[in-house]
């Protein structure tokens, strides 16, 4: 793994930890795009970094796909 990949994981981790709205979960579509735009990354890269940080993609009770720390992978 090169240093650039480590930097992206740190950037996504810091961004999520500093934004209170992401404390319990991150919506897969719109919020992933927001994070990607703010960090200058592609959405697929943000999803990959979330996986590295221990987040799993799940469907919530309302039928929406969300990233939550821990859980079952889809």
C-alpha positions as CSV (number, residue, x, y, z in Angstrom):
1,X,0.0,0.0,0.0
2,X,1.5,3.4,-0.9
3,X,1.3,6.5,1.2
4,X,-1.5,8.0,-0.9
5,X,-3.8,5.2,0.0
6,X,-3.1,5.7,3.7
7,X,-3.7,9.4,3.4
8,X,-7.2,8.8,1.9
9,X,-8.1,6.5,4.7
10,X,-7.0,9.1,7.2
11,X,-8.8,11.9,5.4
12,X,-12.1,10.0,5.3
13,X,-11.7,9.0,8.9
14,X,-11.0,12.5,10.1
15,X,-13.9,13.9,8.0
16,X,-16.4,11.5,9.5
17,X,-15.2,12.0,13.0
18,X,-15.4,15.8,12.8
19,X,-18.9,15.8,11.4
20,X,-21.5,15.0,14.0
21,X,-24.2,14.0,11.5
22,X,-22.1,10.9,10.6
23,X,-21.8,9.6,14.2
24,X,-24.2,6.7,13.8
25,X,-24.3,6.0,10.1
26,X,-23.7,7.5,6.6
27,X,-26.3,7.3,3.8
28,X,-24.9,5.5,0.8
29,X,-25.9,7.8,-2.0
30,X,-26.0,11.5,-1.2
31,X,-23.7,11.6,1.8
32,X,-21.1,9.5,0.1
33,X,-21.1,12.0,-2.8
34,X,-20.8,14.9,-0.4
35,X,-17.8,13.3,1.4
36,X,-16.2,12.5,-2.0
37,X,-16.7,16.1,-3.3
38,X,-15.3,17.7,-0.1
39,X,-12.2,15.5,-0.1
40,X,-11.6,15.4,-3.9
41,X,-12.1,11.7,-4.1
42,X,-14.3,9.4,-6.2
43,X,-17.4,7.9,-4.6
44,X,-16.0,4.3,-5.0
45,X,-12.8,5.4,-3.2
46,X,-14.9,6.8,-0.2
47,X,-16.8,3.5,0.0
48,X,-13.5,1.5,-0.1
49,X,-12.1,3.7,2.7
50,X,-15.2,3.2,4.8
51,X,-14.8,-0.6,4.5
52,X,-11.2,-0.2,5.7
53,X,-12.4,1.9,8.7
54,X,-14.8,-0.9,9.7
55,X,-18.0,0.3,8.2
56,X,-20.5,-2.1,6.5
57,X,-23.2,-1.4,4.0
58,X,-26.6,-2.4,5.4
59,X,-30.3,-1.7,4.7
60,X,-31.9,0.3,7.4
61,X,-35.5,-0.2,8.6
62,X,-36.8,2.3,6.0
63,X,-35.2,0.4,3.2
64,X,-32.3,2.8,2.6
65,X,-28.7,1.7,2.2
66,X,-26.5,3.1,4.9
67,X,-22.9,2.6,6.0
68,X,-22.7,1.6,9.7
69,X,-19.7,0.6,11.8
70,X,-19.9,-3.1,12.3
71,X,-22.8,-5.3,11.1
72,X,-23.2,-7.6,8.2
73,X,-21.6,-7.0,4.8
74,X,-23.8,-6.8,1.7
